[in-house]
Structure formats: C-alpha cells, structure tokens
Amino acid sequence: MATFGTLSDRLTDTFRNLRTKGKLSPADVDGTVREIRRALLDADVALEVVKDFTGRVRERALSDEVNKALNPAQQVVQIVNDELVGILGGQQRRLEFAKKPPTVIMLAGLQGAGKTTLAGKLAKWLKKEGHTPLLVASDLQRPNAVTQLQVVGEQAGVPVFAPEPGNGVGDPVKVAKEGVKEAERKQYDTVIVDTAGRLGIDAELMKQASNIRKAVEPDEVLFVIDAMIGQDAVNTARAFQEGVDFTGVVLTKLDGDARGGAALSVASVTGRPIIFASTGEGLDDFEPFHPDRMASRILDLGDILTLVEQAQAAFDEEEAAKVAEKFRTDSFTLDDFLQQMQQLKKMGSLKGMLGMLPGARGMKDQLENFDERELTRTEAIIQSMTPAERQNTKLLNGSRRLRIAKGAGVTVTDVNQLVARFEQAAKMMKTVAKGGMPQVPGMGPMPGMPGMHGGKKANSKGKKKGSKSGNPAKRAAENAALAQGIKPGGSTAGGGSGFGLGGGAAKQAPTEEELAALQKLLGRR
C-alpha cells in the first residue's frame, strides 16, 4: 500500500539495525525510539499521537519482557506492531445495521475526498454481502455531482434516487428525507446518502450536514477523509466530529504516493474507528479496515489473511478441484489456463497482492517494474486461437502462429514464448499433482530427490564419478560449482558448510545459465 511506503521503509530499516544485537541496552532502545519518532513525524502523524506512541514503546522496550526475550529485536518489532494496532483503533469495527430496515448510512467530508465514488464502492460491497442498497443524491451543489453518482450507481448495479438535477438546484435535506421514504416503499434494506462537501471547513457546510443528519437520523455517519491531506486530516476530523459527530471513518486514496501518515492519527485523536479503506480507483478497490492487518503491512510483515480472503472470493473451490484433476491427468488446456488467469484478475491488482506478502518492501523495484498489461497480452494471444488450437498446442505450426500473432497484435516470438511457458508449467504442475517435485530447467534436481546422492535412486549405474552432464546448461552449472570449490554432491571442497558446520550443503549463488533458464520459465524477457 503506497501511502505508508516511506514510513514502512524507515521503520524496517530501523529494525534491521537491531537484528545484530544479542541484548538491547537503554542506549539502543533510545536510539530506536528516536528513529521511530522521526519516521512518524516525517509521515505527518500528529505530534500528540507520536509522543504517546513512542512513550509506550520505550516503556515496554525497557521492561523485562524484552530483557528476558531470546530475540530482543523481534520482541521490539512485536511491541511496535501492538502499539500501531492501538493507534489504528484496536479491534475491527463492522457496520451496525438497523433492527428495522432500512439502515441509513450518511457520508460526510470535504470536497475532493472521494465521497461520491466511495458511495458506489460501498453500495457494490453491500450488494455482494447480500444487501439491497439505494443511493441518494443529496449533493446538489457540486457541478455534475448528481450525474456522477448516477454513473457510479450504474457501474455498481445499484439504483440511484435523484429527483433534483443538482448544480445548485434543489433542497438536499428534502431529497435525503424522500430518499429514505423511497427505500421504505420499495423495500431497500440500506440507504446511502451522498452529501455535499466544501474545499474547507465553513459554517454553511456544517449546518447543511447537521440538518441532513437530524432529518434522516442515520444509523451510521461515515466521515470520508483523503489519506494524503497531511496534518489537515486531524483538524478536519475534529471539526466534523464537533459539527456532525460521525460514528466511523473511511480512508480514501490509500494507493497514493504521499506520506499519508496523518491518517494514522484520526482514530486515535477522535476516538472513532476506521471502518473501511479505499485502495484504488476501481469500484472493487474497497475493503473493510483491519487495524492488525494494516499494522502488519506498515511493518512489512505481510497481510496473508486479506490475500486469502481475496482468493476465496475470486476462486471457485469446485472449479479448482476440476483444474487439479486436469493437471493430474495431463488434460489441462489453454482454455483452462485462460479461465484461471481471468479469475486471478478478479482478485484485483497483482502489484497489490504481491505487496501483501511478507518482505514485499525488499522487492519494491521489481514490483514497480512489473507490467500488469502482460496478462492482457496473454489473454489476447489465447483468444486469437481456435478452440481446437487451445485444446492441442501441437497443432500450432508456423502459419497458425503467424495468424495468431497478427490477431493479437504481438510478434510470433511472443506466441512461441507463451506456448513454451504453458507447456513447461503444465508439465511441472502435473508432477506436483502426482506428489512429485518439479525440476526447474537449468537448476538441476532438488537435494534428496531421485538422481541425487542419498536419494531413492542412487547413482550406482549412472555416469562415472566426476563425469559431466550432457546438458549444456547443467554442465555449465557444474563447471561453475567446481570453480567455487564445491563438489558435485553439494558439499564444499573444504568439508564445511556455509555456517561452519560439517556435512551441510554450502549456499551458492545461481549461475548465469540457471538465472536465464528461470527467467525464461517465468516469462521475463
């Protein structure tokens, strides 16, 4: 998540310096706390929150729970993680629905915070959860706000109640009241009221928002705030709390590249929980806010739970079982591959998903350079094939590949590489489905597997000891290993491992041939 990228980098660098220490002295703790304070202030976290946060971290870091820990550095990371969860709100807070429908949700916030788009995102999310939402266009002042809400509602597949054209025409309080009555008449169970904003806090804005609240008596008032507005986030939140008194917070534009740390302050300063987070421009880039998961992302500890939830929402378990059976019986086709790739795209941005893996900050450059359009090009190539060609790639002769390349707007080389990658991947997945260990081309067999010394098939009838492979890539790898003083069995010539222990395999860097083969397999050109 890009908003907290700078903060995440600073904090992970600070903790990296602790890992070399077996025991932490008070000076070490003070130095670490000082770096954390600087990182939080640079990220625009409110000063009062920073003071409280670092004070608690220092107190716990100097306590016996760290002094007696086997790994003090990990213990300090855990303390910081716990305190981050605290300032982000502690436990997750869900929407509270009315006992008697409809549930009325009012959106409030400054102009430009993304309220109208968020109304569509929330409506689509509620629809997925089995609710029947109705959008009410009560922002009658911003130019074309009503039209925008109608477009967003159509994209989300949710009806919009908009009796007034807007652009300064109509009474927003009256529209909000009529919208709730419309929901009662047509039995919608949720009403989302989109209200007007201003470029800054003023009395007219607060009066209008307050009047709408009194008129519709909402079950939830969600304060929508741009995560990138800096220190103004705290002042704006306090002003809306005093003028409207919201029940929860929604953070928008969490995919931005600004410092964004002021968003960390809102829950702590106002005492109101963050309920949702908007993470992109698409209507599906919206998720419930989990303080513990966000803290893990900031500390580069990953967010596997959210990744698993996204996968469960996008993939059909019955379909996955069918695909596994196709792998096992060697009947996996390009049609199946295309279907799996389309399900993967439903999960959202691949960069976002990879960013949820633990240690993703270490792959920052690779993630930035990752081109998600490659999936679209792959889809175009497969969709340019005939059904028979997708079922059997052996039909793809030179003229067919040229036709496919022209149809997809790519080169014949691109088609050749896709087919080669597909055939290699299908072969490897078949091995995995049967309980085996796939052999990556150019990397040699895995230790302990058949073909290795000590495996099930010892090299009793194979080539003579010291002989070299007939495969050029493997032979080059063997030559490189011998040049580094590593025997063919994997042990070092000196008899010790990389850790100074006998009998273990030394850790060695892959050769250029191995890297080239792996990159070819992964499709990196």
MOJOKA-V610818 format. One record per pair of residues at least 24 apart in sequence whose C-alpha atoms are under 8 Angstrom apart, sorted by the first residue. I is the first residue (numbers start at 1). J is the second residue. D is the distance in whole Angstrom. If there is no record, write none. Layout:
BEGIN
((I J D) (I J D))
END
This chain:
BEGIN
((1 254 7) (1 255 6) (1 279 8) (1 297 8) (1 352 7) (1 355 7) (2 254 7) (2 255 5) (2 256 6) (2 257 5) (2 258 8) (3 227 8) (3 228 8) (3 254 5) (3 255 6) (3 256 5) (3 257 5) (3 258 6) (3 259 6) (3 260 5) (3 261 8) (4 43 8) (4 259 6) (4 260 6) (4 261 7) (4 298 6) (5 257 8) (5 259 8) (5 298 7) (6 43 7) (6 259 7) (7 39 6) (7 40 7) (7 42 8) (7 43 6) (7 259 7) (7 261 8) (7 298 7) (8 297 8) (8 298 5) (8 299 6) (8 300 7) (8 361 8) (9 361 7) (10 36 8) (10 39 6) (11 35 8) (11 36 6) (11 39 7) (11 299 7) (12 299 6) (12 300 7) (15 73 7) (15 77 7) (18 73 5) (19 73 5) (19 74 8) (21 72 8) (21 73 8) (22 71 7) (22 72 7) (23 67 7) (23 72 6) (24 67 7) (24 72 7) (26 62 7) (29 58 7) (29 61 7) (29 62 7) (30 58 7) (33 57 7) (33 58 6) (40 261 7) (42 259 8) (43 259 5) (43 260 6) (43 261 5) (43 262 7) (44 230 6) (44 231 6) (44 259 7) (44 260 7) (44 261 5) (44 262 5) (45 231 7) (45 261 5) (45 262 4) (45 263 7) (45 264 6) (45 265 6) (46 231 7) (46 234 7) (46 262 6) (46 265 6) (49 87 8) (49 265 6) (49 268 7) (49 269 8) (53 83 7) (53 84 8) (53 87 8) (56 83 8) (57 83 7) (81 292 8) (81 295 6) (81 296 7) (81 299 7) (84 291 8) (84 295 6) (85 291 5) (85 292 5) (85 294 8) (85 295 6) (86 291 8) (87 264 7) (87 265 7) (87 267 7) (87 268 5) (88 264 6) (88 265 8) (88 267 6) (88 268 7) (88 273 8) (88 274 7) (88 291 5) (88 295 8) (89 267 6) (89 268 7) (89 271 8) (89 272 8) (89 273 5) (89 274 7) (89 291 6) (90 291 6) (90 292 7) (91 290 7) (91 291 7) (91 292 8) (92 273 8) (92 275 7) (92 289 7) (92 290 5) (92 291 6) (93 273 7) (93 274 7) (93 275 6) (94 275 6) (94 288 8) (95 220 8) (95 275 7) (96 219 7) (96 220 7) (97 219 7) (98 219 7) (101 184 8) (101 188 8) (101 189 5) (101 190 7) (102 180 8) (102 183 7) (102 184 7) (102 187 8) (102 188 6) (102 189 4) (102 190 5) (102 191 7) (103 189 6) (103 190 5) (103 191 6) (103 218 7) (103 219 6) (104 180 7) (104 190 6) (104 191 5) (104 192 6) (104 193 8) (104 216 7) (104 217 8) (104 218 5) (104 219 5) (104 220 7) (105 190 7) (105 191 6) (105 192 5) (105 193 6) (105 218 6) (105 219 6) (105 220 5) (105 221 6) (105 222 7) (106 192 6) (106 193 5) (106 194 7) (106 195 8) (106 213 8) (106 218 6) (106 220 6) (106 221 5) (106 222 6) (107 192 7) (107 193 6) (107 194 6) (107 195 6) (107 221 6) (107 222 5) (107 223 6) (107 224 7) (108 194 8) (108 195 6) (108 196 8) (108 197 7) (108 209 7) (108 221 7) (108 222 6) (108 223 5) (108 224 6) (109 196 8) (109 197 6) (109 223 6) (109 224 5) (109 225 6) (109 240 8) (110 196 8) (110 197 5) (110 198 5) (110 199 6) (110 200 7) (110 201 8) (110 224 8) (110 225 7) (111 196 7) (111 197 4) (111 198 5) (111 199 5) (111 200 8) (112 197 8) (112 199 7) (112 226 8) (113 224 6) (113 225 5) (113 226 5) (113 252 7) (114 224 7) (114 225 8) (114 226 7) (114 252 7) (115 194 7) (115 195 8) (115 224 6) (116 145 8) (116 148 7) (116 149 6) (116 152 8) (116 194 6) (117 149 7) (117 152 7) (117 283 8) (118 252 8) (118 278 7) (118 283 8) (119 149 8) (119 192 7) (119 193 8) (119 194 7) (120 149 7) (120 152 5) (120 153 6) (120 156 6) (120 158 8) (120 283 7) (121 156 7) (121 283 5) (121 284 7) (121 285 8) (121 286 6) (122 286 8) (123 153 8) (123 156 7) (123 158 7) (123 192 7) (124 156 5) (124 157 7) (124 158 7) (124 283 7) (124 284 8) (125 284 8) (125 286 8) (131 189 6) (131 190 7) (132 188 5) (132 189 5) (132 190 6) (133 158 7) (133 159 8) (133 188 6) (133 189 6) (133 190 4) (133 191 6) (133 192 7) (134 158 6) (134 159 6) (134 160 6) (134 161 7) (134 183 7) (134 188 6) (134 190 6) (134 191 5) (134 192 6) (135 159 6) (135 160 5) (135 161 6) (135 191 6) (135 192 5) (135 193 6) (135 194 7) (136 160 6) (136 161 5) (136 162 6) (136 175 8) (136 176 7) (136 179 6) (136 191 7) (136 192 6) (136 193 5) (136 194 6) (137 161 6) (137 162 5) (137 175 7) (137 176 8) (137 193 7) (137 194 6) (137 195 7) (138 162 8) (138 172 5) (138 173 7) (138 175 6) (138 176 6) (138 193 6) (138 194 5) (138 195 5) (138 196 7) (139 166 7) (139 172 7) (139 194 6) (139 195 5) (139 196 4) (139 197 8) (140 164 8) (140 165 7) (140 166 4) (140 167 6) (140 168 6) (140 169 6) (140 170 7) (140 171 8) (140 172 6) (140 196 7) (141 166 6) (141 167 5) (141 168 4) (141 169 7) (141 196 7) (142 166 8) (142 167 6) (142 168 7) (142 196 7) (142 197 8) (143 167 5) (143 168 8) (156 283 7) (172 212 8) (173 208 8) (173 211 7) (173 212 5) (173 215 7) (176 212 7) (176 215 8) (176 216 7) (177 215 6) (177 216 6) (180 216 7) (201 236 7) (201 239 7) (206 240 7) (206 243 6) (206 244 7) (207 243 8) (209 244 7) (210 243 7) (210 244 5) (213 244 8) (220 246 7) (220 247 6) (220 248 7) (221 245 8) (221 246 5) (221 247 5) (221 248 7) (222 246 6) (222 247 6) (222 248 5) (222 249 5) (222 250 6) (223 247 8) (223 248 6) (223 249 5) (223 250 6) (224 249 6) (224 250 5) (224 251 6) (224 252 7) (225 249 7) (225 250 6) (225 251 5) (225 252 6) (226 251 6) (226 252 5) (226 253 6) (227 251 6) (227 252 6) (227 253 6) (227 254 6) (227 260 5) (227 261 8) (227 262 7) (227 263 5) (228 253 7) (228 254 8) (228 256 7) (228 258 6) (228 259 7) (228 260 5) (228 261 8) (228 262 8) (228 263 8) (229 260 7) (229 262 8) (230 259 8) (230 260 6) (230 261 7) (230 262 5) (230 263 8) (231 262 6) (233 262 6) (233 263 7) (233 266 7) (234 262 7) (234 265 7) (234 266 6) (234 269 7) (237 266 7) (237 270 7) (238 269 8) (238 270 7) (241 270 7) (246 272 8) (247 272 6) (247 273 8) (248 272 5) (248 273 5) (248 274 6) (248 275 6) (249 273 6) (249 274 4) (249 275 6) (249 276 7) (250 274 6) (250 275 6) (250 276 5) (250 277 6) (250 278 7) (251 276 7) (251 277 5) (251 278 6) (252 277 6) (252 278 5) (252 279 7) (253 278 6) (253 279 6) (253 280 6) (254 278 6) (254 279 5) (254 280 7) (255 279 5) (255 280 6) (284 348 8) (285 348 7) (297 356 7) (300 358 6) (300 359 5) (300 360 7) (300 361 6) (301 357 7) (301 358 5) (301 359 6) (302 355 8) (302 356 5) (302 357 5) (302 358 4) (302 359 7) (302 360 7) (303 356 5) (303 357 6) (303 358 7) (304 356 6) (304 357 7) (307 353 6) (307 356 7) (310 347 6) (311 344 8) (311 347 6) (313 347 8) (314 343 6) (314 344 7) (314 346 6) (314 347 6) (315 343 6) (315 344 8) (324 433 7) (325 433 8) (327 426 7) (327 429 6) (327 430 5) (327 433 6) (328 429 8) (328 430 5) (328 431 8) (328 433 5) (328 434 6) (329 430 8) (330 426 8) (330 427 8) (330 430 6) (332 426 7) (333 390 6) (333 391 5) (333 392 7) (334 382 7) (334 390 5) (334 391 6) (334 422 8) (335 382 8) (335 390 6) (335 391 7) (338 379 7) (338 382 7) (341 375 8) (377 408 7) (377 410 8) (378 418 7) (380 408 5) (381 405 7) (381 407 8) (381 408 5) (381 410 8) (381 415 7) (383 408 8) (384 408 6) (393 419 7) (417 523 7) (418 523 8) (421 520 8) (421 521 6) (421 522 7) (421 523 7) (424 521 7) (440 518 7) (441 514 8) (441 517 6) (441 518 7) (441 521 8) (442 473 6) (442 474 6) (442 513 7) (442 514 5) (442 517 6) (442 518 7) (443 474 7) (443 514 6) (443 517 8) (443 518 8) (444 474 7) (452 489 8) (453 489 7) (473 513 6) (473 514 7) (476 513 7) (477 511 6) (477 513 7) (477 514 7) (480 511 7))
END
